[in-house]
Amino acid sequence: MPQPNMNQMLRQVQKMQQDMMAAQEALKDEEVTATAGGGMVTVTVSGDQVVKAITIDPEAIDPEDPELLQDMVLAAVNEGLRSAQELAAKKMGGLTGGLDPSSLGLPPGLF
């Protein structure tokens, strides 16, 4: 069995790391939108999972039922974060070919 070329492997890992860092930067510019309550609450989240905006339809503001509005905001934020995570996983998974860098025994945080 041939010995793996360590220099070539190291170059491949370094390139993968550079590509992943570039993809993480690009995710900051991408956004997903989620709604709740039939569109009464809209949340915009960036690809790097930062909540950028929350829009609440004035009709959703019922002083007699603040819990309903709270629930709608919570639902929209959670859906927005889930969508942003899905977007990031799709972008990052394409770079590693589905390979989990931790499966190589590389330290966490390297990627």
Secondary structure, DSSP 8 states (H G I E B T S, - for coil): -----HHHHHHHHHHHHHHHHHHHHHHTT-EEEEEETTTTEEEEEETTS-EEEEEE-GGG--TT-HHHHHHHHHHHHHHHHHHHHHHHHHHHHHHHTT--GGGGT--TT--
